[in-house]
Amino acid sequence: MEFTTLLLVAAIAFLISGAIKGVAGIGLPTAAIALMTLFFDPRTAIALVLFPMIGSNAWQVFRAGHLRRTARRYAMFAGVLLVGVAATTFVTQNTGDRALLAVLGVVILVFVAVSWRGLVPPLPEHHDRKAQIGFGLLAGVVGGMTAGWGAPLAMYLATKRVDKDEFVRATGYLIFVGSLPLCIAYAQLGFLTGPLAGASAIMLIPAIAGFSAGEVLRNRLSAAAFRNAILILFVFLGLNLLRRAIWYS
């Protein structure tokens, strides 16, 4: 695929996934990678998502405020996530495209399952430290392989029954934290090459544009209806990834 075509396809994917993130506060890497793997191999899709993931979540954290309080509240989760993402990325560096497609498909379907309310029981506050370690480790393993740890993160926050604003703050902060070691590891392993790094940086523009539009939509549309439509789309994307993994050539 020519570089200009790659940029065009990726820009459309990031505009859509940025809008999803603007409405829901989560889902940019999951949506962008799912869309881009229709055209690119998984490693290329993950490399392209790195700078938009860092930039959009930094912007989300800045807009949400209360950074110090958020960092203290989720310090254990963040620490485990950092180590888990870095270690998993290096351990799974030789994982083939077929396996990555399968894992991506499963992650997306789990993300859909836990995004509907009421599926995750509440957790007593005195178990929060253990929950942060457990879900942080799961998020680190999933994130190190696929760059999409929205499902474990959403599951953890669902156990805490956080409100919409806290969900946006926590997801923005924890996805930003986890994206840093992933970016460094991809650069060291040679997956994030010079041209891909440049393309990924350019993708900040459609990602932020989509995110800003999504924030406007969040206040104008029915959040439940939009969320359900997006989750239905994710079901088809996840199933298609599993189909491609099974019949991969």
ChimeraX attribute file (.defattr): number of C-alpha atoms within 10 A of each C-alpha:
attribute: neighborCount
match mode: 1-to-1
recipient: residues
	/A:1	7
	/A:2	6
	/A:3	11
	/A:4	10
	/A:5	10
	/A:6	15
	/A:7	17
	/A:8	12
	/A:9	15
	/A:10	27
	/A:11	22
	/A:12	18
	/A:13	22
	/A:14	32
	/A:15	24
	/A:16	23
	/A:17	28
	/A:18	34
	/A:19	26
	/A:20	26
	/A:21	29
	/A:22	27
	/A:23	25
	/A:24	22
	/A:25	24
	/A:26	25
	/A:27	26
	/A:28	30
	/A:29	26
	/A:30	26
	/A:31	24
	/A:32	28
	/A:33	29
	/A:34	26
	/A:35	22
	/A:36	23
	/A:37	19
	/A:38	14
	/A:39	14
	/A:40	16
	/A:41	15
	/A:42	22
	/A:43	20
	/A:44	18
	/A:45	24
	/A:46	27
	/A:47	23
	/A:48	29
	/A:49	30
	/A:50	26
	/A:51	22
	/A:52	25
	/A:53	31
	/A:54	22
	/A:55	19
	/A:56	26
	/A:57	28
	/A:58	17
	/A:59	16
	/A:60	23
	/A:61	22
	/A:62	14
	/A:63	13
	/A:64	17
	/A:65	12
	/A:66	12
	/A:67	15
	/A:68	8
	/A:69	10
	/A:70	16
	/A:71	17
	/A:72	10
	/A:73	12
	/A:74	17
	/A:75	15
	/A:76	17
	/A:77	25
	/A:78	25
	/A:79	18
	/A:80	20
	/A:81	32
	/A:82	23
	/A:83	17
	/A:84	23
	/A:85	30
	/A:86	24
	/A:87	17
	/A:88	18
	/A:89	25
	/A:90	16
	/A:91	13
	/A:92	13
	/A:93	15
	/A:94	8
	/A:95	11
	/A:96	11
	/A:97	15
	/A:98	19
	/A:99	16
	/A:100	20
	/A:101	25
	/A:102	19
	/A:103	19
	/A:104	28
	/A:105	27
	/A:106	17
	/A:107	22
	/A:108	26
	/A:109	21
	/A:110	17
	/A:111	25
	/A:112	21
	/A:113	16
	/A:114	19
	/A:115	19
	/A:116	14
	/A:117	10
	/A:118	11
	/A:119	12
	/A:120	18
	/A:121	12
	/A:122	13
	/A:123	15
	/A:124	10
	/A:125	10
	/A:126	8
	/A:127	9
	/A:128	17
	/A:129	13
	/A:130	12
	/A:131	20
	/A:132	22
	/A:133	17
	/A:134	17
	/A:135	22
	/A:136	29
	/A:137	22
	/A:138	20
	/A:139	31
	/A:140	31
	/A:141	24
	/A:142	24
	/A:143	27
	/A:144	30
	/A:145	26
	/A:146	25
	/A:147	29
	/A:148	33
	/A:149	32
	/A:150	27
	/A:151	26
	/A:152	23
	/A:153	24
	/A:154	21
	/A:155	20
	/A:156	24
	/A:157	22
	/A:158	22
	/A:159	18
	/A:160	18
	/A:161	17
	/A:162	13
	/A:163	10
	/A:164	10
	/A:165	11
	/A:166	15
	/A:167	21
	/A:168	22
	/A:169	22
	/A:170	24
	/A:171	22
	/A:172	25
	/A:173	24
	/A:174	26
	/A:175	27
	/A:176	22
	/A:177	19
	/A:178	29
	/A:179	28
	/A:180	17
	/A:181	20
	/A:182	28
	/A:183	24
	/A:184	13
	/A:185	21
	/A:186	21
	/A:187	15
	/A:188	12
	/A:189	13
	/A:190	10
	/A:191	18
	/A:192	22
	/A:193	15
	/A:194	11
	/A:195	10
	/A:196	20
	/A:197	19
	/A:198	13
	/A:199	21
	/A:200	25
	/A:201	17
	/A:202	17
	/A:203	27
	/A:204	24
	/A:205	18
	/A:206	21
	/A:207	31
	/A:208	25
	/A:209	18
	/A:210	25
	/A:211	29
	/A:212	19
	/A:213	19
	/A:214	24
	/A:215	18
	/A:216	13
	/A:217	17
	/A:218	19
	/A:219	10
	/A:220	9
	/A:221	12
	/A:222	10
	/A:223	14
	/A:224	11
	/A:225	10
	/A:226	16
	/A:227	17
	/A:228	14
	/A:229	11
	/A:230	16
	/A:231	19
	/A:232	13
	/A:233	13
	/A:234	22
	/A:235	19
	/A:236	14
	/A:237	21
	/A:238	27
	/A:239	17
	/A:240	17
	/A:241	26
	/A:242	22
	/A:243	14
	/A:244	17
	/A:245	19
	/A:246	13
	/A:247	9
	/A:248	12
	/A:249	7
